Amino acid sequence: MGIPIDRTSALSDTELANTSNWEENMFLGAQEVFEMMIGVPLRHCPAGSALEAGEYTAVIGLAGPITGVFAIRCNEKTAIGIARGMLGVGEDEARHEVWDALGEVCNMVIGNFKAKTGGAGANSMLSVPTVIQGHDYRVRPLINGSFLECRMETPDGVLHCRLDYRLSQAV
């Protein structure tokens, strides 16, 4: 028998106020995943660098104290580099595995981020990842929600992480 987990969807005022370090937690979570699982370093993009259009977007939903959507977006070269590093395969094989690899990386990054947020993250559940490929789509954020963004550089290109979220308040 394990330790019971409180899966209530409400946060205390203390937990609600403690989101100031979430952007850095997102970067650190991604950095740890990339170094351990893919074997490549991540660094922050220089301030003012242009946002590139993404050809691949991996998306995971969150439900609970943190409700929203986490997405990782990148171009094809970056996505193939992620699959190559994660699976230890050549470029041709990586092309066939890019969707699964990017979905799994998205899952690991948001899981690492959740672990760094304390009770809010621990009590939030994740959906199965979905990966979108193409150029002709728009992602619309939550109405009346907040968001975090972090752009990072890999040796193969830019990775854009975004969390659109709302927090549940205690009643």
C-alpha positions in Angstrom: 0.0 0.0 0.0 1.5 3.4 -1.1 1.3 6.8 0.4 -2.1 8.4 -0.3 -1.9 11.3 -2.7 -4.2 14.3 -2.3 -5.6 15.0 -5.8 -7.8 17.9 -4.8 -7.9 20.6 -7.5 -7.6 23.6 -5.2 -4.5 25.5 -4.2 -3.8 27.4 -1.1 -3.0 31.2 -1.4 0.6 30.4 -0.7 0.8 28.0 -3.6 -1.0 30.4 -5.9 1.5 33.2 -5.1 4.6 31.0 -5.7 4.7 31.0 -9.6 7.5 33.6 -9.9 10.2 30.9 -10.6 8.1 28.8 -13.0 9.8 30.1 -16.2 13.2 29.2 -14.8 11.8 25.8 -13.7 10.6 25.2 -17.2 14.1 26.0 -18.6 15.8 23.8 -16.0 13.4 21.0 -16.6 14.0 21.1 -20.3 17.8 21.4 -19.8 17.9 18.4 -17.5 15.9 16.2 -19.9 18.0 17.2 -22.9 21.3 16.6 -21.1 20.3 13.3 -19.7 18.0 11.8 -22.3 19.3 13.3 -25.6 22.9 14.2 -24.7 22.8 17.7 -26.0 23.1 21.0 -24.1 20.4 23.7 -24.1 20.9 27.4 -23.6 18.6 30.4 -23.5 18.1 32.1 -26.8 19.5 35.6 -27.0 17.1 38.3 -25.9 15.2 39.8 -28.9 15.8 36.8 -31.2 13.0 36.2 -33.7 10.4 33.5 -33.0 10.7 30.8 -35.7 7.6 29.1 -37.2 7.4 25.5 -36.0 7.0 22.6 -38.3 6.4 20.2 -35.3 4.4 20.9 -32.2 4.1 18.4 -29.3 1.2 19.2 -27.0 0.2 17.8 -23.5 -2.9 18.9 -21.5 -2.8 19.4 -17.7 -5.8 19.0 -15.4 -6.0 19.7 -11.6 -4.5 22.6 -9.7 -2.7 23.6 -12.9 -5.1 23.4 -15.8 -3.9 24.1 -19.3 -1.7 23.1 -22.2 2.0 22.6 -22.5 3.6 22.7 -26.0 7.0 22.3 -27.5 7.5 23.7 -31.0 10.5 23.3 -33.3 11.5 23.0 -37.0 12.1 19.7 -38.7 15.9 19.9 -38.3 15.6 20.3 -34.5 13.0 17.6 -34.3 15.2 15.1 -36.2 18.1 16.1 -34.0 16.0 15.3 -30.9 15.0 11.9 -32.3 18.6 11.1 -33.3 20.0 12.0 -29.9 17.2 10.3 -27.9 17.3 7.1 -29.9 20.9 6.9 -30.9 20.1 6.4 -34.5 21.0 8.0 -37.9 19.0 10.7 -39.6 17.0 8.4 -41.9 15.7 6.3 -39.0 15.2 9.4 -36.8 12.8 10.8 -39.5 10.5 7.8 -39.0 10.6 8.2 -35.2 10.4 12.0 -34.9 6.7 12.1 -33.7 7.1 9.6 -30.9 10.5 11.1 -29.8 9.1 14.7 -29.7 6.0 13.6 -27.8 8.1 11.7 -25.3 10.4 14.7 -24.8 7.4 16.9 -24.3 6.1 14.5 -21.7 9.4 14.4 -19.9 9.9 18.2 -19.9 6.5 18.9 -18.4 6.9 16.1 -15.9 10.1 17.5 -14.8 8.6 21.0 -14.6 5.6 19.6 -12.5 8.1 18.0 -10.0 9.7 21.4 -9.5 6.4 23.2 -8.8 5.6 21.4 -5.5 2.0 20.5 -4.7 0.5 22.3 -7.7 2.4 20.2 -10.1 2.3 17.0 -8.1 -1.5 17.1 -8.0 -2.0 17.9 -11.7 -2.5 15.1 -14.2 -1.2 15.0 -17.8 -2.8 13.8 -21.0 -1.2 11.7 -23.6 1.0 13.8 -25.9 -0.2 14.8 -29.4 2.2 15.8 -32.1 1.2 18.2 -34.9 3.2 18.5 -38.1 2.7 21.3 -40.6 2.6 25.0 -41.1 -1.0 25.9 -41.6 -2.4 25.9 -38.0 -2.8 28.3 -35.1 -2.7 27.5 -31.4 -5.0 29.8 -29.4 -4.2 30.3 -25.7 -6.7 30.0 -22.8 -9.1 32.8 -22.3 -8.3 34.7 -19.1 -5.3 32.4 -18.5 -1.6 33.0 -17.9 1.3 31.8 -19.8 5.1 31.1 -19.6 7.4 30.9 -22.5 11.0 29.8 -22.9 13.0 29.7 -26.1 16.2 27.6 -26.1 18.8 26.7 -28.5 20.0 23.2 -29.3 22.9 22.3 -31.6 20.3 21.7 -34.3 18.1 24.7 -33.8 15.6 26.6 -31.6 13.1 24.9 -29.2 10.1 27.0 -28.1 8.3 25.8 -24.9 5.0 27.4 -23.8 2.6 26.7 -20.9 -0.8 28.3 -21.1 -2.4 27.7 -17.7 -4.9 28.7 -15.0 -4.6 27.9 -11.3 -7.5 26.6 -9.2 -8.0 28.6 -6.0 -9.0 27.2 -2.7 -12.5 27.9 -1.6 
